[in-house]
Amino acid sequence: MINIEKFVLDNETPFCKIFTKINTNIKDSIGNPKKEITGFPRGYTKFTFEDSINYKPYSGFKPNQIAFKIPNNYIVIDTDDENNYKLIKIILKHFDIYEKTCITKSFRGHKLNISYKKHLGYAVFYD
């Protein structure tokens, strides 16, 4: 398991601490409860790393996740569907790059115990 906060700080990538909760009254396209996100400040999409460090959320805000800009030398695969996860896993194993150390459960995957909702992250090295 990777530490996302350490990853963000080490890579000096823009980020935003947010609060996410599951809303059981709203369903996604395959019937899973949707997540609701609060805490994105106005203009967060233009944040620099320094803006992220210096931003102070409103009083009493208790974040439980970090949203961040993926650095240019990384690829993140987000699997929301069980068949897609199985296909991605087959392809990655075929190329011998399926590594459990770079896999994290998504927020809903963790909260709802859905095994296929994952984020698979890879560093990209090129000449």
C-alpha positions as CSV (number, residue, x, y, z in Angstrom):
1,M,0.0,0.0,0.0
2,I,1.4,3.4,-0.9
3,N,1.0,6.5,1.2
4,I,-0.8,9.0,-1.0
5,E,0.1,12.1,1.0
6,K,3.8,11.1,0.9
7,F,3.5,10.5,-2.9
8,V,2.0,13.9,-3.4
9,L,4.6,15.7,-1.3
10,D,7.5,13.8,-2.8
11,N,6.3,14.5,-6.4
12,E,5.3,18.1,-5.5
13,T,2.1,17.7,-7.4
14,P,-0.9,20.0,-6.9
15,F,-3.5,18.5,-4.5
16,C,-6.6,19.3,-2.6
17,K,-7.8,17.7,0.7
18,I,-11.5,16.8,0.4
19,F,-14.3,15.1,2.3
20,T,-16.1,12.2,0.6
21,K,-19.1,10.3,1.8
22,I,-21.4,7.6,0.3
23,N,-24.9,8.6,-0.6
24,T,-27.1,5.5,-0.5
25,N,-30.0,7.5,-2.0
26,I,-28.3,8.1,-5.3
27,K,-27.0,5.2,-7.5
28,D,-24.4,5.1,-10.3
29,S,-25.1,3.4,-13.7
30,I,-24.5,-0.1,-12.3
31,G,-26.6,0.4,-9.1
32,N,-23.8,1.2,-6.6
33,P,-24.4,4.1,-4.2
34,K,-22.7,7.3,-5.4
35,K,-20.1,9.3,-3.6
36,E,-20.5,12.9,-2.7
37,I,-17.4,15.2,-2.5
38,T,-17.1,18.5,-0.7
39,G,-14.1,20.7,-0.1
40,F,-12.9,21.7,-3.5
41,P,-11.9,25.4,-3.3
42,R,-12.8,27.8,-6.1
43,G,-10.0,27.6,-8.7
44,Y,-8.5,24.4,-7.5
45,T,-7.9,23.1,-11.1
46,K,-5.3,25.9,-11.5
47,F,-3.6,25.3,-8.2
48,T,0.2,24.9,-8.2
49,F,1.9,22.7,-5.6
50,E,2.6,25.9,-3.5
51,D,-1.1,26.9,-3.7
52,S,-2.0,23.5,-2.4
53,I,0.4,23.7,0.5
54,N,-0.8,27.2,1.4
55,Y,-4.5,26.7,1.1
56,K,-6.4,26.7,4.4
57,P,-9.8,25.1,4.3
58,Y,-12.7,26.6,6.3
59,S,-12.8,26.1,10.0
60,G,-14.1,22.7,11.1
61,F,-13.5,21.0,7.7
62,K,-12.3,17.4,8.3
63,P,-11.0,15.9,5.0
64,N,-10.8,12.2,4.6
65,Q,-9.2,12.0,1.1
66,I,-6.7,13.7,-1.1
67,A,-7.4,14.5,-4.8
68,F,-4.3,15.3,-6.8
69,K,-3.0,16.0,-10.3
70,I,-1.3,12.9,-11.7
71,P,2.3,13.7,-12.5
72,N,3.3,13.5,-16.2
73,N,5.4,10.4,-15.6
74,Y,2.7,8.3,-14.1
75,I,-0.3,6.4,-15.4
76,V,-3.3,5.6,-13.2
77,I,-6.0,3.1,-14.3
78,D,-9.3,3.5,-12.5
79,T,-11.5,0.4,-12.7
80,D,-15.2,0.8,-11.9
81,D,-16.5,-2.3,-13.6
82,E,-15.7,-5.9,-12.7
83,N,-15.2,-7.0,-16.3
84,N,-12.9,-4.1,-17.1
85,Y,-10.9,-4.9,-13.9
86,K,-10.5,-8.6,-15.0
87,L,-9.5,-7.5,-18.5
88,I,-6.9,-5.0,-17.3
89,K,-5.5,-7.6,-14.8
90,I,-5.1,-10.1,-17.7
91,I,-3.3,-7.6,-19.9
92,L,-1.0,-6.4,-17.1
93,K,-0.2,-10.0,-16.1
94,H,0.6,-10.8,-19.7
95,F,3.2,-8.0,-19.8
96,D,4.4,-9.0,-16.3
97,I,3.6,-5.6,-14.8
98,Y,0.7,-6.4,-12.5
99,E,2.1,-5.5,-9.1
100,K,-0.1,-5.5,-6.0
101,T,2.1,-2.8,-4.4
102,C,0.8,-0.2,-6.8
103,I,-2.9,-1.0,-6.3
104,T,-5.3,0.9,-4.0
105,K,-9.0,0.4,-3.5
106,S,-11.1,3.4,-4.5
107,F,-13.2,5.2,-1.9
108,R,-16.4,3.4,-2.8
109,G,-14.5,0.1,-3.3
110,H,-13.2,0.4,0.3
111,K,-16.5,1.7,1.9
112,L,-18.8,-0.8,0.0
113,N,-16.2,-3.7,-0.1
114,I,-16.3,-3.9,-3.9
115,S,-13.2,-5.8,-4.9
116,Y,-12.9,-4.6,-8.5
117,K,-13.1,-0.8,-7.8
118,K,-9.3,-0.1,-7.8
119,H,-6.7,2.4,-8.8
120,L,-3.6,0.9,-10.4
121,G,-0.7,3.3,-10.6
122,Y,2.5,3.0,-12.6
123,A,5.6,5.1,-13.1
124,V,6.5,5.6,-16.7
125,F,10.2,5.7,-17.6
126,Y,11.2,6.8,-21.1
127,D,14.3,7.9,-22.9
